[in-house]
């Protein structure tokens, strides 16, 4: 519950900031965040394919 309250407060702060900056600044920030998330997702996906699985040897 505390996490939800903190997330809503943070979202309110961010949305309040976006309402007061010019549109091109908001779009540039949006593009930067989208690129960062895309890069993170690609990196995690490629790392997952290269890691060995948790169990080896067939033991239960």
N, CA, C and O atoms as a Maestro MAE file, in Angstrom:
{
 s_m_m2io_version
 :::
 2.0.0
}

f_m_ct {
 s_m_title
 :::
 protein
 m_atom[240] {
  # First column is atom index #
  i_m_mmod_type
  r_m_x_coord
  r_m_y_coord
  r_m_z_coord
  i_m_residue_number
  s_m_chain_name
  s_m_pdb_residue_name
  s_m_pdb_atom_name
  i_m_atomic_number
  :::
  1 25 0.826 -1.186 0.000 1 A "UNK " " N  " 7
  2 3 0.000 0.000 0.000 1 A "UNK " " CA " 6
  3 2 0.871 1.251 0.000 1 A "UNK " " C  " 6
  4 15 0.565 2.227 -0.685 1 A "UNK " " O  " 8
  5 25 1.943 1.221 0.759 2 A "UNK " " N  " 7
  6 3 2.835 2.368 0.818 2 A "UNK " " CA " 6
  7 2 3.498 2.609 -0.536 2 A "UNK " " C  " 6
  8 15 3.703 3.751 -0.945 2 A "UNK " " O  " 8
  9 25 3.832 1.510 -1.228 3 A "UNK " " N  " 7
  10 3 4.422 1.629 -2.564 3 A "UNK " " CA " 6
  11 2 3.441 2.310 -3.518 3 A "UNK " " C  " 6
  12 15 3.843 3.147 -4.326 3 A "UNK " " O  " 8
  13 25 2.168 1.957 -3.428 4 A "UNK " " N  " 7
  14 3 1.148 2.550 -4.287 4 A "UNK " " CA " 6
  15 2 1.009 4.047 -4.015 4 A "UNK " " C  " 6
  16 15 0.901 4.836 -4.954 4 A "UNK " " O  " 8
  17 25 1.010 4.437 -2.770 5 A "UNK " " N  " 7
  18 3 0.923 5.850 -2.417 5 A "UNK " " CA " 6
  19 2 2.141 6.615 -2.939 5 A "UNK " " C  " 6
  20 15 2.003 7.710 -3.483 5 A "UNK " " O  " 8
  21 25 3.321 6.042 -2.773 6 A "UNK " " N  " 7
  22 3 4.537 6.696 -3.264 6 A "UNK " " CA " 6
  23 2 4.516 6.813 -4.786 6 A "UNK " " C  " 6
  24 15 4.915 7.840 -5.334 6 A "UNK " " O  " 8
  25 25 4.055 5.774 -5.468 7 A "UNK " " N  " 7
  26 3 3.978 5.816 -6.935 7 A "UNK " " CA " 6
  27 2 2.995 6.876 -7.405 7 A "UNK " " C  " 6
  28 15 3.277 7.592 -8.366 7 A "UNK " " O  " 8
  29 25 1.859 6.989 -6.753 8 A "UNK " " N  " 7
  30 3 0.882 8.005 -7.128 8 A "UNK " " CA " 6
  31 2 1.407 9.418 -6.859 8 A "UNK " " C  " 6
  32 15 1.158 10.327 -7.650 8 A "UNK " " O  " 8
  33 25 2.115 9.606 -5.774 9 A "UNK " " N  " 7
  34 3 2.705 10.920 -5.481 9 A "UNK " " CA " 6
  35 2 3.759 11.279 -6.525 9 A "UNK " " C  " 6
  36 15 3.800 12.413 -7.003 9 A "UNK " " O  " 8
  37 25 4.596 10.331 -6.874 10 A "UNK " " N  " 7
  38 3 5.618 10.570 -7.885 10 A "UNK " " CA " 6
  39 2 4.988 10.880 -9.236 10 A "UNK " " C  " 6
  40 15 5.445 11.775 -9.946 10 A "UNK " " O  " 8
  41 25 3.942 10.145 -9.591 11 A "UNK " " N  " 7
  42 3 3.259 10.398 -10.855 11 A "UNK " " CA " 6
  43 2 2.638 11.794 -10.860 11 A "UNK " " C  " 6
  44 15 2.668 12.475 -11.885 11 A "UNK " " O  " 8
  45 25 2.087 12.222 -9.751 12 A "UNK " " N  " 7
  46 3 1.526 13.566 -9.656 12 A "UNK " " CA " 6
  47 2 2.581 14.638 -9.834 12 A "UNK " " C  " 6
  48 15 2.333 15.657 -10.479 12 A "UNK " " O  " 8
  49 25 3.754 14.417 -9.270 13 A "UNK " " N  " 7
  50 3 4.847 15.386 -9.415 13 A "UNK " " CA " 6
  51 2 5.307 15.449 -10.872 13 A "UNK " " C  " 6
  52 15 5.509 16.534 -11.416 13 A "UNK " " O  " 8
  53 25 5.470 14.299 -11.490 14 A "UNK " " N  " 7
  54 3 5.936 14.252 -12.876 14 A "UNK " " CA " 6
  55 2 4.905 14.880 -13.810 14 A "UNK " " C  " 6
  56 15 5.259 15.678 -14.678 14 A "UNK " " O  " 8
  57 25 3.639 14.528 -13.638 15 A "UNK " " N  " 7
  58 3 2.607 15.092 -14.504 15 A "UNK " " CA " 6
  59 2 2.450 16.589 -14.274 15 A "UNK " " C  " 6
  60 15 2.153 17.328 -15.213 15 A "UNK " " O  " 8
  61 25 2.642 17.040 -13.061 16 A "UNK " " N  " 7
  62 3 2.595 18.478 -12.791 16 A "UNK " " CA " 6
  63 2 3.730 19.208 -13.480 16 A "UNK " " C  " 6
  64 15 3.545 20.323 -13.969 16 A "UNK " " O  " 8
  65 25 4.903 18.595 -13.525 17 A "UNK " " N  " 7
  66 3 6.043 19.188 -14.199 17 A "UNK " " CA " 6
  67 2 5.815 19.236 -15.703 17 A "UNK " " C  " 6
  68 15 6.115 20.244 -16.343 17 A "UNK " " O  " 8
  69 25 5.293 18.172 -16.263 18 A "UNK " " N  " 7
  70 3 5.054 18.121 -17.703 18 A "UNK " " CA " 6
  71 2 4.028 19.162 -18.125 18 A "UNK " " C  " 6
  72 15 4.096 19.666 -19.245 18 A "UNK " " O  " 8
  73 25 3.102 19.487 -17.276 19 A "UNK " " N  " 7
  74 3 2.084 20.470 -17.618 19 A "UNK " " CA " 6
  75 2 2.665 21.875 -17.752 19 A "UNK " " C  " 6
  76 15 2.051 22.733 -18.386 19 A "UNK " " O  " 8
  77 25 3.835 22.127 -17.169 20 A "UNK " " N  " 7
  78 3 4.399 23.476 -17.161 20 A "UNK " " CA " 6
  79 2 5.580 23.664 -18.105 20 A "UNK " " C  " 6
  80 15 6.062 24.788 -18.248 20 A "UNK " " O  " 8
  81 25 6.059 22.622 -18.747 21 A "UNK " " N  " 7
  82 3 7.183 22.767 -19.682 21 A "UNK " " CA " 6
  83 2 6.645 22.782 -21.105 21 A "UNK " " C  " 6
  84 15 5.545 22.291 -21.356 21 A "UNK " " O  " 8
  85 25 7.408 23.340 -22.035 22 A "UNK " " N  " 7
  86 3 6.958 23.357 -23.434 22 A "UNK " " CA " 6
  87 2 6.810 21.935 -24.001 22 A "UNK " " C  " 6
  88 15 7.405 20.984 -23.495 22 A "UNK " " O  " 8
  89 25 6.009 21.819 -25.054 23 A "UNK " " N  " 7
  90 3 5.708 20.519 -25.641 23 A "UNK " " CA " 6
  91 2 6.967 19.843 -26.167 23 A "UNK " " C  " 6
  92 15 7.127 18.634 -25.994 23 A "UNK " " O  " 8
  93 25 7.863 20.592 -26.804 24 A "UNK " " N  " 7
  94 3 9.052 19.955 -27.374 24 A "UNK " " CA " 6
  95 2 9.969 19.386 -26.290 24 A "UNK " " C  " 6
  96 15 10.662 18.397 -26.527 24 A "UNK " " O  " 8
  97 25 9.979 19.990 -25.123 25 A "UNK " " N  " 7
  98 3 10.768 19.450 -24.013 25 A "UNK " " CA " 6
  99 2 10.139 18.146 -23.513 25 A "UNK " " C  " 6
  100 15 10.848 17.184 -23.216 25 A "UNK " " O  " 8
  101 25 8.819 18.120 -23.422 26 A "UNK " " N  " 7
  102 3 8.120 16.900 -23.000 26 A "UNK " " CA " 6
  103 2 8.351 15.769 -23.991 26 A "UNK " " C  " 6
  104 15 8.583 14.628 -23.591 26 A "UNK " " O  " 8
  105 25 8.288 16.080 -25.279 27 A "UNK " " N  " 7
  106 3 8.501 15.054 -26.301 27 A "UNK " " CA " 6
  107 2 9.936 14.550 -26.295 27 A "UNK " " C  " 6
  108 15 10.174 13.358 -26.488 27 A "UNK " " O  " 8
  109 25 10.890 15.440 -26.077 28 A "UNK " " N  " 7
  110 3 12.295 15.018 -26.011 28 A "UNK " " CA " 6
  111 2 12.527 14.105 -24.805 28 A "UNK " " C  " 6
  112 15 13.225 13.097 -24.914 28 A "UNK " " O  " 8
  113 25 11.950 14.453 -23.667 29 A "UNK " " N  " 7
  114 3 12.090 13.622 -22.473 29 A "UNK " " CA " 6
  115 2 11.409 12.263 -22.677 29 A "UNK " " C  " 6
  116 15 11.926 11.232 -22.245 29 A "UNK " " O  " 8
  117 25 10.252 12.272 -23.334 30 A "UNK " " N  " 7
  118 3 9.542 11.028 -23.616 30 A "UNK " " CA " 6
  119 2 10.374 10.124 -24.525 30 A "UNK " " C  " 6
  120 15 10.468 8.919 -24.293 30 A "UNK " " O  " 8
  121 25 10.970 10.708 -25.550 31 A "UNK " " N  " 7
  122 3 11.798 9.929 -26.471 31 A "UNK " " CA " 6
  123 2 13.021 9.366 -25.766 31 A "UNK " " C  " 6
  124 15 13.402 8.221 -26.011 31 A "UNK " " O  " 8
  125 25 13.643 10.152 -24.895 32 A "UNK " " N  " 7
  126 3 14.822 9.682 -24.167 32 A "UNK " " CA " 6
  127 2 14.467 8.512 -23.243 32 A "UNK " " C  " 6
  128 15 15.202 7.526 -23.182 32 A "UNK " " O  " 8
  129 25 13.361 8.618 -22.538 33 A "UNK " " N  " 7
  130 3 12.939 7.548 -21.631 33 A "UNK " " CA " 6
  131 2 12.567 6.294 -22.416 33 A "UNK " " C  " 6
  132 15 12.898 5.183 -22.001 33 A "UNK " " O  " 8
  133 25 11.877 6.466 -23.555 34 A "UNK " " N  " 7
  134 3 11.498 5.317 -24.384 34 A "UNK " " CA " 6
  135 2 12.737 4.597 -24.922 34 A "UNK " " C  " 6
  136 15 12.780 3.366 -24.937 34 A "UNK " " O  " 8
  137 25 13.734 5.352 -25.359 35 A "UNK " " N  " 7
  138 3 14.972 4.733 -25.850 35 A "UNK " " CA " 6
  139 2 15.691 3.989 -24.731 35 A "UNK " " C  " 6
  140 15 16.209 2.892 -24.942 35 A "UNK " " O  " 8
  141 25 15.723 4.582 -23.550 36 A "UNK " " N  " 7
  142 3 16.372 3.949 -22.410 36 A "UNK " " CA " 6
  143 2 15.669 2.636 -22.055 36 A "UNK " " C  " 6
  144 15 16.332 1.628 -21.807 36 A "UNK " " O  " 8
  145 25 14.333 2.641 -22.029 37 A "UNK " " N  " 7
  146 3 13.595 1.423 -21.714 37 A "UNK " " CA " 6
  147 2 13.770 0.364 -22.796 37 A "UNK " " C  " 6
  148 15 13.880 -0.822 -22.487 37 A "UNK " " O  " 8
  149 25 13.797 0.779 -24.058 38 A "UNK " " N  " 7
  150 3 14.008 -0.172 -25.143 38 A "UNK " " CA " 6
  151 2 15.396 -0.798 -25.056 38 A "UNK " " C  " 6
  152 15 15.546 -2.008 -25.232 38 A "UNK " " O  " 8
  153 25 16.403 0.016 -24.787 39 A "UNK " " N  " 7
  154 3 17.760 -0.499 -24.637 39 A "UNK " " CA " 6
  155 2 17.849 -1.471 -23.467 39 A "UNK " " C  " 6
  156 15 18.492 -2.515 -23.576 39 A "UNK " " O  " 8
  157 25 17.210 -1.140 -22.352 40 A "UNK " " N  " 7
  158 3 17.205 -2.015 -21.189 40 A "UNK " " CA " 6
  159 2 16.527 -3.347 -21.508 40 A "UNK " " C  " 6
  160 15 17.032 -4.406 -21.135 40 A "UNK " " O  " 8
  161 25 15.384 -3.296 -22.198 41 A "UNK " " N  " 7
  162 3 14.664 -4.522 -22.531 41 A "UNK " " CA " 6
  163 2 15.486 -5.414 -23.463 41 A "UNK " " C  " 6
  164 15 15.526 -6.630 -23.279 41 A "UNK " " O  " 8
  165 25 16.134 -4.823 -24.448 42 A "UNK " " N  " 7
  166 3 16.963 -5.605 -25.377 42 A "UNK " " CA " 6
  167 2 18.141 -6.219 -24.636 42 A "UNK " " C  " 6
  168 15 18.476 -7.383 -24.853 42 A "UNK " " O  " 8
  169 25 18.767 -5.440 -23.765 43 A "UNK " " N  " 7
  170 3 19.911 -5.952 -23.016 43 A "UNK " " CA " 6
  171 2 19.505 -7.099 -22.092 43 A "UNK " " C  " 6
  172 15 20.225 -8.092 -21.989 43 A "UNK " " O  " 8
  173 25 18.374 -6.973 -21.428 44 A "UNK " " N  " 7
  174 3 17.899 -8.041 -20.545 44 A "UNK " " CA " 6
  175 2 17.524 -9.294 -21.338 44 A "UNK " " C  " 6
  176 15 17.787 -10.415 -20.902 44 A "UNK " " O  " 8
  177 25 16.915 -9.096 -22.489 45 A "UNK " " N  " 7
  178 3 16.520 -10.242 -23.307 45 A "UNK " " CA " 6
  179 2 17.735 -11.004 -23.823 45 A "UNK " " C  " 6
  180 15 17.748 -12.235 -23.809 45 A "UNK " " O  " 8
  181 25 18.757 -10.279 -24.278 46 A "UNK " " N  " 7
  182 3 19.953 -10.961 -24.777 46 A "UNK " " CA " 6
  183 2 20.724 -11.599 -23.632 46 A "UNK " " C  " 6
  184 15 21.311 -12.666 -23.815 46 A "UNK " " O  " 8
  185 25 20.740 -10.985 -22.469 47 A "UNK " " N  " 7
  186 3 21.440 -11.566 -21.321 47 A "UNK " " CA " 6
  187 2 20.742 -12.844 -20.854 47 A "UNK " " C  " 6
  188 15 21.408 -13.784 -20.421 47 A "UNK " " O  " 8
  189 25 19.431 -12.891 -20.935 48 A "UNK " " N  " 7
  190 3 18.682 -14.067 -20.507 48 A "UNK " " CA " 6
  191 2 18.966 -15.257 -21.417 48 A "UNK " " C  " 6
  192 15 18.989 -16.396 -20.951 48 A "UNK " " O  " 8
  193 25 19.182 -15.012 -22.702 49 A "UNK " " N  " 7
  194 3 19.476 -16.101 -23.630 49 A "UNK " " CA " 6
  195 2 20.889 -16.653 -23.436 49 A "UNK " " C  " 6
  196 15 21.156 -17.799 -23.796 49 A "UNK " " O  " 8
  197 25 21.781 -15.864 -22.880 50 A "UNK " " N  " 7
  198 3 23.165 -16.294 -22.711 50 A "UNK " " CA " 6
  199 2 23.448 -16.904 -21.340 50 A "UNK " " C  " 6
  200 15 24.476 -17.554 -21.151 50 A "UNK " " O  " 8
  201 25 22.540 -16.697 -20.384 51 A "UNK " " N  " 7
  202 3 22.727 -17.267 -19.050 51 A "UNK " " CA " 6
  203 2 22.311 -18.729 -19.030 51 A "UNK " " C  " 6
  204 15 21.331 -19.104 -19.674 51 A "UNK " " O  " 8
  205 25 23.049 -19.559 -18.294 52 A "UNK " " N  " 7
  206 3 22.605 -20.958 -18.150 52 A "UNK " " CA " 6
  207 2 21.381 -21.023 -17.247 52 A "UNK " " C  " 6
  208 15 21.160 -20.131 -16.427 52 A "UNK " " O  " 8
  209 25 20.595 -22.067 -17.397 53 A "UNK " " N  " 7
  210 3 19.394 -22.206 -16.564 53 A "UNK " " CA " 6
  211 2 19.796 -22.524 -15.127 53 A "UNK " " C  " 6
  212 15 20.936 -22.903 -14.859 53 A "UNK " " O  " 8
  213 25 18.846 -22.364 -14.208 54 A "UNK " " N  " 7
  214 3 19.126 -22.524 -12.791 54 A "UNK " " CA " 6
  215 2 19.506 -23.928 -12.389 54 A "UNK " " C  " 6
  216 15 20.440 -24.108 -11.608 54 A "UNK " " O  " 8
  217 25 18.802 -24.943 -12.906 55 A "UNK " " N  " 7
  218 3 19.073 -26.334 -12.523 55 A "UNK " " CA " 6
  219 2 19.819 -27.046 -13.610 55 A "UNK " " C  " 6
  220 15 19.465 -26.981 -14.787 55 A "UNK " " O  " 8
  221 25 20.872 -27.734 -13.191 56 A "UNK " " N  " 7
  222 3 21.635 -28.541 -14.136 56 A "UNK " " CA " 6
  223 2 21.868 -29.907 -13.520 56 A "UNK " " C  " 6
  224 15 21.931 -30.040 -12.298 56 A "UNK " " O  " 8
  225 25 21.992 -30.896 -14.342 57 A "UNK " " N  " 7
  226 3 22.305 -32.219 -13.846 57 A "UNK " " CA " 6
  227 2 21.092 -33.094 -13.609 57 A "UNK " " C  " 6
  228 15 21.265 -34.276 -13.310 57 A "UNK " " O  " 8
  229 25 19.870 -32.584 -13.724 58 A "UNK " " N  " 7
  230 3 18.672 -33.392 -13.611 58 A "UNK " " CA " 6
  231 2 18.307 -33.808 -12.207 58 A "UNK " " C  " 6
  232 15 17.471 -34.697 -12.045 58 A "UNK " " O  " 8
  233 25 18.889 -33.214 -11.185 59 A "UNK " " N  " 7
  234 3 18.529 -33.566 -9.808 59 A "UNK " " CA " 6
  235 2 17.249 -32.862 -9.407 59 A "UNK " " C  " 6
  236 15 16.988 -31.745 -9.853 59 A "UNK " " O  " 8
  237 25 16.435 -33.514 -8.558 60 A "UNK " " N  " 7
  238 3 15.178 -32.915 -8.101 60 A "UNK " " CA " 6
  239 2 15.294 -32.494 -6.667 60 A "UNK " " C  " 6
  240 15 14.338 -31.967 -6.099 60 A "UNK " " O  " 8
  :::
 }
 m_bond[239] {
  # First column is bond index #
  i_m_from
  i_m_to
  i_m_order
  :::
  1 1 2 1
  2 2 3 1
  3 3 4 2
  4 3 5 1
  5 5 6 1
  6 6 7 1
  7 7 8 2
  8 7 9 1
  9 9 10 1
  10 10 11 1
  11 11 12 2
  12 11 13 1
  13 13 14 1
  14 14 15 1
  15 15 16 2
  16 15 17 1
  17 17 18 1
  18 18 19 1
  19 19 20 2
  20 19 21 1
  21 21 22 1
  22 22 23 1
  23 23 24 2
  24 23 25 1
  25 25 26 1
  26 26 27 1
  27 27 28 2
  28 27 29 1
  29 29 30 1
  30 30 31 1
  31 31 32 2
  32 31 33 1
  33 33 34 1
  34 34 35 1
  35 35 36 2
  36 35 37 1
  37 37 38 1
  38 38 39 1
  39 39 40 2
  40 39 41 1
  41 41 42 1
  42 42 43 1
  43 43 44 2
  44 43 45 1
  45 45 46 1
  46 46 47 1
  47 47 48 2
  48 47 49 1
  49 49 50 1
  50 50 51 1
  51 51 52 2
  52 51 53 1
  53 53 54 1
  54 54 55 1
  55 55 56 2
  56 55 57 1
  57 57 58 1
  58 58 59 1
  59 59 60 2
  60 59 61 1
  61 61 62 1
  62 62 63 1
  63 63 64 2
  64 63 65 1
  65 65 66 1
  66 66 67 1
  67 67 68 2
  68 67 69 1
  69 69 70 1
  70 70 71 1
  71 71 72 2
  72 71 73 1
  73 73 74 1
  74 74 75 1
  75 75 76 2
  76 75 77 1
  77 77 78 1
  78 78 79 1
  79 79 80 2
  80 79 81 1
  81 81 82 1
  82 82 83 1
  83 83 84 2
  84 83 85 1
  85 85 86 1
  86 86 87 1
  87 87 88 2
  88 87 89 1
  89 89 90 1
  90 90 91 1
  91 91 92 2
  92 91 93 1
  93 93 94 1
  94 94 95 1
  95 95 96 2
  96 95 97 1
  97 97 98 1
  98 98 99 1
  99 99 100 2
  100 99 101 1
  101 101 102 1
  102 102 103 1
  103 103 104 2
  104 103 105 1
  105 105 106 1
  106 106 107 1
  107 107 108 2
  108 107 109 1
  109 109 110 1
  110 110 111 1
  111 111 112 2
  112 111 113 1
  113 113 114 1
  114 114 115 1
  115 115 116 2
  116 115 117 1
  117 117 118 1
  118 118 119 1
  119 119 120 2
  120 119 121 1
  121 121 122 1
  122 122 123 1
  123 123 124 2
  124 123 125 1
  125 125 126 1
  126 126 127 1
  127 127 128 2
  128 127 129 1
  129 129 130 1
  130 130 131 1
  131 131 132 2
  132 131 133 1
  133 133 134 1
  134 134 135 1
  135 135 136 2
  136 135 137 1
  137 137 138 1
  138 138 139 1
  139 139 140 2
  140 139 141 1
  141 141 142 1
  142 142 143 1
  143 143 144 2
  144 143 145 1
  145 145 146 1
  146 146 147 1
  147 147 148 2
  148 147 149 1
  149 149 150 1
  150 150 151 1
  151 151 152 2
  152 151 153 1
  153 153 154 1
  154 154 155 1
  155 155 156 2
  156 155 157 1
  157 157 158 1
  158 158 159 1
  159 159 160 2
  160 159 161 1
  161 161 162 1
  162 162 163 1
  163 163 164 2
  164 163 165 1
  165 165 166 1
  166 166 167 1
  167 167 168 2
  168 167 169 1
  169 169 170 1
  170 170 171 1
  171 171 172 2
  172 171 173 1
  173 173 174 1
  174 174 175 1
  175 175 176 2
  176 175 177 1
  177 177 178 1
  178 178 179 1
  179 179 180 2
  180 179 181 1
  181 181 182 1
  182 182 183 1
  183 183 184 2
  184 183 185 1
  185 185 186 1
  186 186 187 1
  187 187 188 2
  188 187 189 1
  189 189 190 1
  190 190 191 1
  191 191 192 2
  192 191 193 1
  193 193 194 1
  194 194 195 1
  195 195 196 2
  196 195 197 1
  197 197 198 1
  198 198 199 1
  199 199 200 2
  200 199 201 1
  201 201 202 1
  202 202 203 1
  203 203 204 2
  204 203 205 1
  205 205 206 1
  206 206 207 1
  207 207 208 2
  208 207 209 1
  209 209 210 1
  210 210 211 1
  211 211 212 2
  212 211 213 1
  213 213 214 1
  214 214 215 1
  215 215 216 2
  216 215 217 1
  217 217 218 1
  218 218 219 1
  219 219 220 2
  220 219 221 1
  221 221 222 1
  222 222 223 1
  223 223 224 2
  224 223 225 1
  225 225 226 1
  226 226 227 1
  227 227 228 2
  228 227 229 1
  229 229 230 1
  230 230 231 1
  231 231 232 2
  232 231 233 1
  233 233 234 1
  234 234 235 1
  235 235 236 2
  236 235 237 1
  237 237 238 1
  238 238 239 1
  239 239 240 2
  :::
 }
}
